[in-house]
Amino acid sequence: MTTIFGNNRSNFLIRTRRANTIGRNDGNDMLLDDDGRDLAVRMVATGSVAFALSVSLVAMTWAETATADSSRLKGDYGFTGTTACLSTAAQGAFNPNFTPVDGSFGQSFAVEGIRTFNGDGTGTVSGSSMGITIPANIHSAGSDDFSFSFTYTVNDDGSWTSDVAGVVTGTIKKGPRNGQTFTISNSPTSTGLISRNAGMLTLATLDPTVEIVTFSTGEVHKRICHRSRVHIKLPDAD
């Protein structure tokens, strides 16, 4: 049986002593009297409620899926990648169009480490890097260990975003600044993609951001860096 919106001839007729017609000219008119009107209203209302319930169920399912997405990334991922920076120790450092004011130099790093996802939108990173500075007579080469906490969001399109929570902290192991510590603040947002089984992740910085590097000597450098990382899921510990 169809409703009043059907277009075949199975619509039912309510025949009464004083019929009113919901007009159609294809033989599918529905005849109603005073009671019939009530029935039609009830039918429309019932259909509307059913539709509203179905929409609500879809919305609830979508919300539950979105809420559960952060748990899709959980556990330890090993990563490698590269970083390249345009750095300066000059006061003012960068113009609004991201060109250096004066005294800029380039830096390039190879990076590896472990990123741990807690499954709730938070995590930690610990890693090491080796870098060179060009021109080499400024800081030559060096290496360091670093760590930071982060937050992350898994998006419906299979991408994810991550932000440093607080600052990056590190200790320089080799080079002219051997033994010094440092912090990095104002880190940019990173974005990446998730493989089908979440066994591999990519991550990169896509917007220029002026970061602030503060050394334990009190020196402050500002820099703009681009980074790329590939993460591989590590076996769960026994």
Rosetta silent file (secondary structure, phi, psi, omega in degrees, C-alpha in Angstrom):
SEQUENCE: MTTIFGNNRSNFLIRTRRANTIGRNDGNDMLLDDDGRDLAVRMVATGSVAFALSVSLVAMTWAETATADSSRLKGDYGFTGTTACLSTAAQGAFNPNFTPVDGSFGQSFAVEGIRTFNGDGTGTVSGSSMGITIPANIHSAGSDDFSFSFTYTVNDDGSWTSDVAGVVTGTIKKGPRNGQTFTISNSPTSTGLISRNAGMLTLATLDPTVEIVTFSTGEVHKRICHRSRVHIKLPDAD
SCORE:     score description
SCORE:     0.000 S_00000001
   1 L     0.000  133.612  179.009    0.000    0.000    0.000 S_00000001
   2 L   -97.708  169.817  176.912    1.345    3.414   -0.903 S_00000001
   3 L   -88.940 -170.320 -179.722    0.775    6.732    0.803 S_00000001
   4 L   -69.436  -10.074 -179.944   -0.966    9.755   -0.624 S_00000001
   5 L   -97.477    3.846  179.893    2.215   10.551   -2.526 S_00000001
   6 L   -70.550  163.801 -179.404    2.245    7.265   -4.464 S_00000001
   7 L  -127.905   24.538  170.596    1.750    7.176   -8.206 S_00000001
   8 L  -115.568 -171.908 -172.760    0.179    3.769   -8.793 S_00000001
   9 L   -98.411   19.642  178.421   -3.383    2.606   -8.371 S_00000001
  10 L   -94.071    3.067  174.261   -2.963    0.891   -5.012 S_00000001
  11 L   -59.873  137.268 -177.457   -3.843    4.024   -3.025 S_00000001
  12 L   -86.677  157.677 -179.078   -6.794    3.167   -0.841 S_00000001
  13 L  -112.224  137.054  173.474  -10.119    5.005   -0.920 S_00000001
  14 L  -108.094  105.597 -175.973  -12.104    6.145    2.082 S_00000001
  15 L   -97.541  125.758 -177.488  -15.659    6.296    0.914 S_00000001
  16 L  -139.146 -177.828 -175.301  -18.041    8.242    3.137 S_00000001
  17 L   -72.055  -21.141  179.206  -21.231   10.105    2.933 S_00000001
  18 L  -140.440   92.162 -171.664  -19.507   13.376    2.018 S_00000001
  19 L   -86.510  137.401  168.086  -16.336   12.839    0.144 S_00000001
  20 E  -111.507  155.800 -173.412  -13.654   15.398   -0.421 S_00000001
  21 E  -121.548  131.950  165.668  -10.901   14.758   -2.922 S_00000001
  22 E   -86.477  107.943 -160.682   -7.177   15.251   -2.799 S_00000001
  23 L   -72.171  127.222  164.095   -7.041   16.041   -6.440 S_00000001
  24 L  -141.608  159.011 -179.245   -5.157   14.051   -9.039 S_00000001
  25 L  -119.186   26.303  178.023   -6.324   13.283  -12.531 S_00000001
  26 L  -113.110   15.432 -179.794   -4.624    9.910  -13.030 S_00000001
  27 L    86.594    2.551 -177.713   -7.210    7.804  -11.193 S_00000001
  28 L  -105.654   20.390 -179.384   -5.245    7.797   -7.968 S_00000001
  29 L   -60.643  148.891  177.333   -7.356   10.398   -6.153 S_00000001
  30 E  -108.700  123.060 -177.860   -7.862    9.790   -2.474 S_00000001
  31 E   -95.169  129.716 -176.947  -11.414   10.278   -1.227 S_00000001
  32 E  -134.276  148.730  163.772  -11.799   11.582    2.281 S_00000001
  33 L  -111.077 -158.692 -177.371  -14.565   12.858    4.548 S_00000001
  34 H   -57.977  -42.697  178.390  -14.099   14.612    7.854 S_00000001
  35 H   -69.179  -36.101 -179.576  -12.644   11.446    9.385 S_00000001
  36 H   -62.697  -36.786  177.172  -10.617   10.840    6.260 S_00000001
  37 H   -59.379  -43.387  179.244   -8.947   14.193    6.616 S_00000001
  38 H   -59.550  -39.882 -178.997   -7.814   13.181   10.054 S_00000001
  39 H   -66.214  -41.699  179.015   -6.421    9.958    8.638 S_00000001
  40 H   -61.524  -43.069  178.793   -4.551   11.795    5.899 S_00000001
  41 H   -62.090  -41.473  179.708   -3.058   14.140    8.446 S_00000001
  42 H   -63.605  -38.507  179.892   -2.076   11.192   10.597 S_00000001
  43 H   -64.567  -45.218  179.181   -0.445    9.491    7.614 S_00000001
  44 H   -63.223  -43.970 -179.350    1.547   12.589    6.691 S_00000001
  45 H   -62.538  -42.578  179.606    2.533   13.152   10.310 S_00000001
  46 H   -61.711  -43.579  178.311    3.596    9.519   10.699 S_00000001
  47 H   -62.154  -39.704 -179.954    5.715    9.741    7.562 S_00000001
  48 H   -65.313  -41.915  179.177    7.321   12.959    8.773 S_00000001
  49 H   -63.670  -42.907  179.436    8.169   11.448   12.144 S_00000001
  50 H   -61.223  -42.028  179.232    9.662    8.369   10.477 S_00000001
  51 H   -63.692  -44.389  179.981   11.773   10.580    8.213 S_00000001
  52 H   -62.050  -39.939  178.625   12.936   12.700   11.140 S_00000001
  53 H   -64.359  -41.019  179.692   13.868    9.574   13.097 S_00000001
  54 H   -64.119  -40.220  177.273   15.862    8.192   10.177 S_00000001
  55 H   -63.574  -41.046  179.959   17.764   11.484    9.835 S_00000001
  56 H   -63.362  -40.557  179.561   18.484   11.479   13.561 S_00000001
  57 H   -64.439  -40.767  177.158   19.811    7.921   13.405 S_00000001
  58 H   -62.342  -44.779 -179.571   22.117    8.806   10.522 S_00000001
  59 H   -62.232  -40.922  179.722   23.378   11.867   12.397 S_00000001
  60 H   -65.051  -42.543  178.952   23.982    9.815   15.541 S_00000001
  61 H   -62.052  -43.053  178.623   25.872    7.157   13.587 S_00000001
  62 H   -61.087  -43.997 -179.006   28.008    9.848   11.892 S_00000001
  63 H   -64.190  -41.166  179.382   28.789   11.468   15.240 S_00000001
  64 H   -64.017  -39.512  178.672   29.739    8.130   16.790 S_00000001
  65 H   -63.627  -44.855 -179.566   32.029    7.395   13.839 S_00000001
  66 H   -63.399  -39.523 -179.998   33.695   10.808   14.095 S_00000001
  67 H   -65.470  -36.947 -177.193   34.170   10.377   17.840 S_00000001
  68 H   -78.440  -13.096 -173.807   35.724    6.972   17.358 S_00000001
  69 H   -61.938  -35.165 -177.330   38.116    8.162   14.644 S_00000001
  70 H   -62.606  -29.250  179.052   40.800    9.394   17.049 S_00000001
  71 H   -74.258   -9.709  177.367   41.225    5.825   18.326 S_00000001
  72 H   -64.692  -28.312  174.736   42.074    4.801   14.768 S_00000001
  73 L  -106.283  109.355 -179.029   45.573    6.126   15.473 S_00000001
  74 E  -152.881  138.833  178.670   46.983    4.414   18.538 S_00000001
  75 E   107.629 -169.420 -175.389   50.364    2.978   19.442 S_00000001
  76 E   -97.063  136.664  175.052   53.944    3.606   18.370 S_00000001
  77 E  -125.317  126.441  171.076   55.014    4.702   14.888 S_00000001
  78 E   -80.909  143.615 -178.527   58.628    4.932   13.791 S_00000001
  79 E  -138.954  152.387  168.033   59.340    7.886   11.503 S_00000001
  80 E  -133.500  162.304  179.416   62.053    9.365    9.333 S_00000001
  81 E   176.397 -173.520  179.622   62.074   12.615    7.415 S_00000001
  82 E  -132.751  156.197  175.814   63.798   15.830    6.500 S_00000001
  83 E  -138.113  138.079  173.284   63.621   19.457    7.567 S_00000001
  84 E  -132.627  136.515 -174.089   64.985   22.541    5.836 S_00000001
  85 E  -131.372  145.356  166.459   64.945   26.008    7.399 S_00000001
  86 E  -101.412  112.967 -170.477   65.602   29.608    6.485 S_00000001
  87 E  -119.380  157.269  176.217   67.007   30.998    9.745 S_00000001
  88 E  -155.578  146.423  174.354   68.172   34.331   11.099 S_00000001
  89 L  -103.841    5.096 -176.759   69.495   35.786   14.330 S_00000001
  90 L   -72.205  149.165  175.759   68.669   39.350   13.266 S_00000001
  91 L   -68.580  135.563 -175.361   66.311   41.487   15.305 S_00000001
  92 L    90.524  -37.485  169.439   62.948   41.582   13.577 S_00000001
  93 L    62.933  -68.358 -174.711   63.973   38.446   11.717 S_00000001
  94 E  -132.442  143.379  171.847   61.298   38.311    8.983 S_00000001
  95 L   -75.499  166.455  179.707   59.165   40.759    7.057 S_00000001
  96 L   -58.708  -23.804  178.839   55.398   40.171    6.820 S_00000001
  97 L   -92.256   15.814  175.074   55.927   38.529    3.413 S_00000001
  98 L    71.455   17.480  170.778   58.313   35.990    5.025 S_00000001
  99 L   -88.731  142.582 -178.317   61.507   37.452    3.534 S_00000001
 100 E   -70.910  145.607  178.142   64.413   37.746    6.019 S_00000001
 101 L   -70.053  -47.288 -177.586   65.332   41.182    7.298 S_00000001
 102 L  -172.047  155.326  170.095   69.076   40.506    7.319 S_00000001
 103 L    64.796   38.411 -177.894   71.742   37.917    8.029 S_00000001
 104 E   -82.668  156.164  175.150   69.852   34.781    7.012 S_00000001
 105 E  -147.147  159.006 -177.530   71.365   31.316    6.675 S_00000001
 106 E  -101.828  148.915  176.723   70.086   27.903    5.637 S_00000001
 107 E  -134.853  145.545  178.673   69.801   24.717    7.668 S_00000001
 108 E  -137.242  136.104 -175.437   69.032   21.158    6.636 S_00000001
 109 E  -131.965  146.206  164.278   68.259   18.185    8.920 S_00000001
 110 E  -106.342  136.388 -170.176   67.714   14.447    8.725 S_00000001
 111 E  -132.240  143.040  169.640   65.329   13.262   11.453 S_00000001
 112 E  -146.009  157.900  179.698   64.188    9.973   12.950 S_00000001
 113 E   173.554 -163.909  179.965   62.207    9.003   16.031 S_00000001
 114 E  -129.089  129.004  174.650   59.057    7.478   17.497 S_00000001
 115 E  -108.892  123.782 -178.197   55.618    9.084   17.602 S_00000001
 116 E  -108.303  120.912  176.446   53.255    7.575   20.157 S_00000001
 117 E   -96.772  129.235  179.901   49.497    8.009   19.735 S_00000001
 118 E   -84.603  -10.125  179.699   47.438    7.571   22.907 S_00000001
 119 L    86.204    1.951 -178.215   44.219    6.970   20.965 S_00000001
 120 L  -125.154   17.515 -179.249   42.471    9.970   22.538 S_00000001
 121 L    92.146    7.039  177.479   43.808   12.839   20.428 S_00000001
 122 E  -129.696  163.982  177.791   47.057   13.245   22.383 S_00000001
 123 E  -176.434 -176.694 -179.503   50.550   11.788   22.120 S_00000001
 124 E  -136.216  154.810  176.771   54.295   12.228   22.474 S_00000001
 125 E  -129.776  137.152  168.874   57.310   12.347   20.156 S_00000001
 126 E  -134.163  136.799 -175.950   60.952   11.580   20.894 S_00000001
 127 E  -161.647 -178.512  178.736   63.617   11.757   18.208 S_00000001
 128 E  -136.710  152.844  177.547   67.068   12.721   17.017 S_00000001
 129 E  -141.623  154.059  172.829   68.327   14.908   14.194 S_00000001
 130 E  -127.060  129.757 -174.486   71.587   15.678   12.418 S_00000001
 131 E  -134.349  158.961  173.037   71.901   19.021   10.650 S_00000001
 132 E  -126.059  153.003  179.545   74.189   21.197    8.608 S_00000001
 133 E  -117.091  135.117  179.616   74.255   24.967    8.289 S_00000001
 134 E  -123.158  125.017    0.483   74.951   26.816    5.038 S_00000001
 135 L   -68.908  146.421 -170.097   77.172   28.826    4.870 S_00000001
 136 H   -68.362  -16.847 -176.797   79.119   26.374    6.983 S_00000001
 137 H   -77.105   -2.816  178.884   81.254   28.989    8.784 S_00000001
 138 H   -83.582  -61.062 -179.398   78.257   30.033   10.927 S_00000001
 139 H  -132.532    1.661  176.048   77.426   26.860   12.854 S_00000001
 140 L    60.064 -119.196 -177.183   78.926   24.058   10.762 S_00000001
 141 E  -133.631  162.299  179.871   77.188   20.768   11.654 S_00000001
 142 E  -170.811  173.858  177.738   75.638   19.260   14.737 S_00000001
 143 E  -142.375  159.562 -177.994   73.189   16.732   16.156 S_00000001
 144 E  -155.241  164.017  168.259   70.569   16.744   18.908 S_00000001
 145 E  -111.482  144.697 -177.901   67.878   14.818   20.726 S_00000001
 146 E  -144.257  163.691  176.911   64.405   16.337   21.059 S_00000001
 147 E  -156.985  157.061  175.077   60.937   15.598   22.432 S_00000001
 148 E  -166.825  162.681  172.262   57.480   17.139   22.619 S_00000001
 149 E   -99.744  156.388 -179.171   53.834   16.414   23.265 S_00000001
 150 E  -145.765  161.959  169.993   51.204   16.842   20.564 S_00000001
 151 E  -115.578  155.108 -179.658   47.495   16.816   19.857 S_00000001
 152 E  -147.822  156.507  178.080   45.940   15.320   16.750 S_00000001
 153 E  -133.080  132.192  174.762   42.652   15.073   14.885 S_00000001
 154 E   -96.784  125.789 -176.103   41.562   12.369   12.446 S_00000001
 155 L   -97.106  158.896 -176.408   39.379   13.773    9.666 S_00000001
 156 L   -64.542  -22.709 -177.104   36.544   12.099    7.784 S_00000001
 157 L   -88.872    9.293  178.734   38.424   12.252    4.467 S_00000001
 158 L    88.984    6.851  176.005   41.279   10.046    5.719 S_00000001
 159 E  -100.100  170.653  175.577   43.626   12.901    6.571 S_00000001
 160 E  -146.482  155.907  178.829   44.918   13.965    9.968 S_00000001
 161 E  -127.455  152.511 -178.164   46.325   17.120   11.531 S_00000001
 162 E  -143.440  142.990  176.549   48.745   17.586   14.407 S_00000001
 163 E  -130.812  143.143  174.067   49.895   20.472   16.607 S_00000001
 164 E   -69.483  132.504  176.420   52.719   20.691   19.122 S_00000001
 165 E   -95.810  106.589 -176.422   51.341   21.025   22.645 S_00000001
 166 E    89.120 -127.149 -177.875   53.561   23.570   24.372 S_00000001
 167 E  -129.107  158.146  169.723   57.165   23.665   23.134 S_00000001
 168 E   -83.154  135.238  176.349   59.730   21.304   21.651 S_00000001
 169 E  -119.354  148.799 -179.176   62.663   20.725   24.021 S_00000001
 170 E  -159.948  167.887  177.486   66.071   19.346   23.110 S_00000001
 171 E  -130.427  129.990 -179.757   69.744   18.879   23.918 S_00000001
 172 E   -83.100  128.464 -174.451   72.562   19.391   21.420 S_00000001
 173 E   -98.308  -34.285 -177.244   74.975   16.421   21.385 S_00000001
 174 E  -142.282  156.136  179.416   77.638   17.427   18.854 S_00000001
 175 L   109.626 -177.122 -178.195   78.833   20.551   17.083 S_00000001
 176 L   -58.850  -26.257 -179.980   79.733   24.096   18.145 S_00000001
 177 L  -100.707   22.076 -178.513   76.767   24.214   20.559 S_00000001
 178 L   -48.591  127.458  177.713   77.558   20.839   22.132 S_00000001
 179 L    93.478  -16.551  178.436   75.886   20.547   25.560 S_00000001
 180 L   -75.128  153.354  172.811   73.472   23.438   25.096 S_00000001
 181 E  -108.037  166.805 -178.461   69.725   22.945   25.457 S_00000001
 182 E  -154.302  160.669  170.317   67.007   24.624   23.422 S_00000001
 183 E  -129.259  151.444  174.814   63.280   25.124   23.047 S_00000001
 184 E  -124.112  122.414  178.977   61.240   25.687   19.891 S_00000001
 185 E  -118.628  168.426 -179.298   57.967   27.603   20.155 S_00000001
 186 L    60.924   40.823  178.998   55.259   28.694   17.698 S_00000001
 187 L   -69.217  145.600 -177.925   55.511   25.445   15.759 S_00000001
 188 L   -78.002  162.118  171.515   53.232   25.186   12.693 S_00000001
 189 L   -71.787  138.723  176.870   50.305   22.814   12.218 S_00000001
 190 E  -111.830  148.485  179.103   51.204   19.682   10.268 S_00000001
 191 E  -131.258  153.353 -179.162   48.864   17.700    8.031 S_00000001
 192 E  -160.303 -174.533 -178.749   49.054   14.234    6.532 S_00000001
 193 E  -121.362  153.073 -178.766   47.298   11.175    5.147 S_00000001
 194 E  -113.568  131.079  177.369   46.414    7.817    6.714 S_00000001
 195 L   -69.267  168.581 -173.988   46.781    4.537    4.810 S_00000001
 196 L   -56.283  -42.331 -178.861   43.791    2.197    4.555 S_00000001
 197 L  -100.641   11.768 -179.279   44.808    0.062    7.538 S_00000001
 198 L    60.713   23.476  177.543   46.532    2.959    9.372 S_00000001
 199 L   -82.867  -17.434  179.884   49.841    1.107    9.043 S_00000001
 200 E  -139.968  140.938 -179.721   51.520    4.088    7.370 S_00000001
 201 E  -130.471  146.909  167.706   51.138    7.851    7.833 S_00000001
 202 E  -112.032  160.100  179.327   52.497   10.887    6.047 S_00000001
 203 E  -158.060  138.819  179.552   52.928   14.318    7.620 S_00000001
 204 E  -155.398  155.146  170.971   54.139   17.701    6.350 S_00000001
 205 E   -94.071  132.842 -172.415   54.048   21.416    7.126 S_00000001
 206 L  -118.975  -10.527  179.732   52.267   23.335    4.377 S_00000001
 207 L  -121.574  132.507  178.543   52.061   26.945    5.620 S_00000001
 208 L   -64.591  130.761 -178.883   55.087   29.178    6.367 S_00000001
 209 L  -138.197  134.988  179.045   55.295   29.935   10.077 S_00000001
 210 E   -83.561  109.572  177.804   57.982   31.865   11.958 S_00000001
 211 E   -90.246  157.051 -179.205   59.276   29.564   14.694 S_00000001
 212 E  -120.738  118.397  178.295   61.329   30.784   17.659 S_00000001
 213 E  -105.428  120.631 -179.241   64.396   28.822   18.786 S_00000001
 214 E  -115.282  120.773 -179.730   65.732   29.817   22.225 S_00000001
 215 E   -91.379  160.198 -179.353   69.097   28.433   23.358 S_00000001
 216 L   -66.982  -14.376  175.369   70.226   27.978   26.948 S_00000001
 217 L   -78.569  -10.106 -176.838   72.808   30.733   26.334 S_00000001
 218 L    98.605   -9.297  178.048   69.955   33.221   25.892 S_00000001
 219 L   -70.080  145.784  179.661   70.417   33.525   22.126 S_00000001
 220 E  -126.929  126.477  172.653   67.243   33.571   20.040 S_00000001
 221 E  -113.844  148.839  172.727   66.956   32.525   16.407 S_00000001
 222 E  -118.848  147.017 -175.037   63.871   32.753   14.242 S_00000001
 223 E  -154.065  157.078  171.846   63.268   30.462   11.311 S_00000001
 224 E  -119.955  123.252 -173.896   60.798   29.247    8.718 S_00000001
 225 E  -124.612  149.636  164.828   60.978   25.496    8.070 S_00000001
 226 E  -115.393  141.942 -175.768   59.348   22.918    5.865 S_00000001
 227 E  -133.615  151.000  169.961   59.172   19.318    7.102 S_00000001
 228 E  -141.578  140.766 -178.718   58.056   15.972    5.788 S_00000001
 229 E  -137.242  145.616  169.806   57.708   12.710    7.702 S_00000001
 230 E  -121.196  127.218 -177.799   56.751    9.121    6.908 S_00000001
 231 E  -111.975  138.891  176.851   55.517    7.011    9.830 S_00000001
 232 E  -124.353  130.936 -177.888   55.346    3.204    9.955 S_00000001
 233 E   -64.862  130.590  179.005   53.338    1.371   12.616 S_00000001
 234 L   -93.256  150.781  179.002   55.586   -0.589   14.966 S_00000001
 235 L   -59.089  143.661  176.552   54.584   -4.007   16.371 S_00000001
 236 L   -66.037  143.202  178.716   52.786   -3.844   19.693 S_00000001
 237 L   -69.082  146.734  178.866   54.943   -4.730   22.667 S_00000001
 238 L   -72.598    0.000    0.000   54.334   -8.130   24.263 S_00000001
